[in-house]
Amino acid sequence: MSSRWVRVLVLVVVVVLATILPVGVGVLLAVQSSDSSGGELFLGIFASVGFVLGPLLVGAWVAFWDPRRSGDSRRIFRRIWVTVIVSEVVSAGLIIAYTVVAGAPAWLPLAFIVVGAALMAVAFWLGNLLRLTAPAPAALPAESFYPSAERRRDVRRTVVAALITLVVLGALCIALALTVGMGDAWFPVVSFPIAFALLVGGGVASLATFRLGRRARALVDGDLGRLRTIGKAITRSTGPTLAAEDEEAAARYAPAAAVLMTYQVVNLVTLYLALGLLQINSLMSPNTDPSSRIFSIVLLVFFVVTLAVVIPLQVRQIRRSRAYASAHPVPRSGSVDMPMRGSGV
């Protein structure tokens, strides 16, 4: 089977699982705990999220980076495994607590744990399959890791996609409000188009992030540990001393790193603003139960605190990356071909 069909097959499997699992979990919890309160259901939902996110993260990391590329890469992946295993253990504890509190059958936590372990094994296998069957990266122009024309095109696509979503959904919400009659419930008419426009804009911007990530992977030969060392040298005032072979890679990566971190900030801000608008809408609805209100308040506080901490840190690292790029210009010498040695990527 060609690498293209392998990747299509994996994508289909991931989409099917991502669609079926949330619906299946919701139906299962509703059937097995029809008398449970909203708080108890949230406990079960949080447990299921841990069982699903862990395999997704492992599969994504293994598909993108080679854990065996270097000693630093192996150490990073050991930490990732420890983090994922801890999250799985916490999820197991949550589903057991849910079973006790909601009076659900004893087989429910066992089913969650078995399915979570199976998903982890499948995700690791699919991630390796994707990495080993991926096509070799194309040569990158030495004069620019992320050409200005391409950057302008990505920004234009992001803005246009968000505006189209805003206009289309805004028109539909207004038409629905005029047809059905929503009384004083004006906030959903305003917030839904804005929230989904933010989500679409952030999603389109993430495509550029993924593309830059692939180029960074090719730049360091699939070695996440090496990229981490280069990243420290670029973003820290007293970073590590780079080897001679990494100095040019750092010079080429620094301008793109500033753009990449800017995209990451945009993705985070648009996601949290969109989710925040939805939570505010839930709080303004008179039909929202008390447990859901508490959940919305906790989420809003989490969003605000996270943005207040992350944005200043990212801005500082963006400035340092730009300063490093200004102090270390890239030699203009045609193009650079960067094969992935032995990884199949």
N, C-alpha and C positions, 0 to 999 in steps of 0.2 A: 504494500500500500504506500502511495506517495506521501511525502511530508505534508502536502497541502490537504489531502483527505484525512490524514491523521488529526491535523489541527481542527478541521471542520467537525470531525467526529467528537473530539474532546469538547469543543465549544457547544455542540448540541447536548452532550451529556451534562455539562455544567449548567446550561440554561434550563434543561428539564428538571434537574435536581433543585436548582434555585427556585423554580416555580412550584414544584410539587411539595417540597419539604415544608415551607411555611404554611401552606394550605393544610397539609396533612397534620402538622403539629397543632394548628388552631382547631381543627375538627376534633382531633383526638382529645385535647384538653377540654373542649366544650362538652363532648360526650361523656367523658369520665368524671367531670366535675360540674355538673349542671347546677348544683346548689352553691357553688363557690362564689366568693366575692371577687370584685375586680382586682383587689390587692393580691389575692392568691393566684389568680390567673397571670398577673404580671410576673409573679415569682416563677411560674412554670415557663413563661415566654422567655424570661432572662436566661433560664437554664438551657432552653433550646438554642438560643442565640450563641451561647458559648460552644455548644457541640457542633454548630455549623461554621462559625467564623474560624475556629482553629484549623480545620482541614482546608478551608479556602486560603488562609494565609500561608500554610505550609505548601500547598500546591503551587501558589503563585510564586513564592520565593524559590522553590526548587525548579520551577519552569524557567525562571529568569536568571538565576545565578547557579554556578556550579559549587556545591558545598565542599568539594575536594580540591579546589584550585590551589589553595595555599593553607598554611597553618592559621593565618588570621581568619580566612573564610571558615575553616572548621570551627574555630572558637566562636565566631558569630553565630553559626548555625546551631551550635550546642546551646547557646543562650536562647535562641529562638525556640528550640525544642523544649527547653525547660519552661519558658514562658507559656507555650501552648499546653504543655502537660499540666501546669498549675491551673490554667484556665479550665481545662477539662475536668480536673478534680473539683474545682469550685462549682462548675456546672453540675457535676454529679451530686455534690452536697445540696445544691439548690433544688434539684428535682426530687431528691429524697425528702427534703424539708417540705416541699410542695405536696408530696404524697401523704406525709403525716398530717399536715395542716388541713388539706382538702379531703382527706379520707379516700384518696384514690387507690386503686388496686396495687398490690405489691409488684406486679409485673411491669408497671409503667416505668419506674426508674431503670429496671434492668433493660427494657427495650431501648430507652434513650442511650444508655451507656454502650450497648452492643452496636447500635446504629452509628453512634459517634466514633467508636473505634473502627468500624468498617469504612466510614467516610474518610478517616485519617489515612488508612491504608490505601484506599483508592486515590486520594488526592496526591499522596507521595508518588504512587506509580504513574499517574497521569502527568504530574509535574516533570518527572524524569523523562517520560516519553516525549513531551513537548520540547524539552530542551535538546534532547538527542536528535530529534527530527527537524529542528528548525533550520531554515536555509542560512547559508553563510552571509554575514553582513556585507553590504556594499562599501566600496571605498568612500571615505569622507574627505571633503575638501579641507586642505590644511589651513587655508586662510580664515575659515570660519566654521566653528562647530555647529552654529545655528545661524545661518545667513539672515540678514535683516529683511530681505524680501519674503522669506518663509515666515519670519516672525510677524511681519505685518499681515500676511495672509491668515495666519492662525488667529490673531486678534480680531481681524475683520469677520472671520467665520464665527467666532465666539459671540461677538456683539450682534451680528445678524440673526443667529439662531435664537438668542435670548429675546431679541425684539420681536421676531416672528411669533415665538411662543406667547409672549406677553399680549400682542395684538389679537391673535386668534383666540386664546383662552379668555382674554378680557371681553371680546365681543360675545363669545358663547355665554359667559357668566352674566353679562348684562342682559342678553336676550332671555336667558332662563329666569333671571330676576323679574324682568318685565312681564314674562308670560305667566309664571307661577305666582309671583307676588311674595316677596320675602320680608315685607314690613320693615322693621328697624334693623334687620340682620344684614347690614351693609358691609360688615367687615369681611365675610367670606367672599363677597363679590370682588373686593379689592385685593385681599391677601392671596387667594388661590392663584390668580394669574401671575402675580409677582413671585410667589414661592416657586411655581413650576418654571417660570422664566429663569430664575436663579439656578435651579437644578439643571436645566438644559444648558445654560451658559457654562456652569462649572463642569458638566459632563463633556462638552465640546473642548473646553480648555484642557481637560485631562488627557485627551487624545494627543495633544502636543507634549504633555508630560511623559506619556508612555513612549513617544517617538524619541524624545531626548534621553529617556532612560535606556533605550536600546542602543543609542549611540555611545552613551557612557559605558555600557556593558562591553561594547566592542572596543572602546578605547583602552580598557584595562584587561582585555582578554578574559572577560567573564569572572574576574577575581574581585569579589565584593570586599575582601579585606584590603586589597590594594586601593580600591576606590575610596574606602573609608579613610585610609592614611592620607590620600591626596586631598580628600575633603577637609580633614583636620588642618593640613598645611594651608589650605585656601581660606578657611573661615575662622581660624584662631590666630590671635596676635602672637602667640608663642607656640606655633605648630611644630610637628616633627620635621626633622631634616629629611628631605627626599633623596632617593637614589637618583643617579644620573638619568636612568631610563624613564623615571617618573616625572622629571622636571618639565619636559616638553608636554607630556600628557596633562600635567597640572595647568600649564599655560593655556592649552587648548580647552580644558574643561572649565576653567574659572569663569569666562564670560557666560557659558551655558549654565553653569551652576547658579549664577545670579538670576537668570531667567527662569530656571527650573524651580528655584525656591519662591520666586514671585508667583508662578503658576500654582504652587502648592498653597500659598497664602490665599490666592483667589479661590481655589477649590474649597478650602476649609471655610472661608468667610461666606461664600455663596451657599454651601451646604448648611451651615449653622443658621444663617439668616432665614433660609427657606424653612428649615425645621422649626426655628423659633416662631415664625409667623403661624405655622400650623398649630403650635402649642398655645400661642396667644388666642387663636381662634377657638381652640378647645376650652380655654379658660373663660372666654366671653359667652360661650354657649350655655344657656340655662339647663340644658339636658345632660350636661356632663356630671358624672357621679363624683363624690368626694375623693375617692382613691385615684381617679384619673386626674383630678385637679392637682393633687399632691405630686403625682408623677410628672405632670407638665411643668410645675414650678421647679421641681428638682432638675429637670432637663434644661430649663431656661437658665438657672443658676450655673449649671455645668457649662453651658455654651458661653456665657459671659466670662466666667473665670478662665476657661481654656483660651478664649481669644485674647483676654487681657494678658495672659502669660506668654502665649505662643507668638503673637504678632510682633512685640518688641524684640524677642530673640531672633526671629526670622529676619526682621529689618536690619538688625546689626550684622547678621551673617551675610546678607545680601550686599551691604556696604563693603564688608571686608573682601568678599569675592570680587567685587568691581575694582577695589583698590589693588588686589593681587593681579587681576587681569591687566590693569594699567601699568603696573610695575614689571610685568613679565609678558611682553608681546610675543605673539606666535610667529615663527619664521614663515614667510610666504614661499612655499616651495612645491607648488602643484597640489597633488592629492596624496593621501596616506591610506594605504590598505591595511586593515587590522584584522587578520584572521583569528578565529577562536581556536586555539591549539587544543586538539583532542577532546573538545567538548561537544562538537556537532552543532554549535550555535552559530 
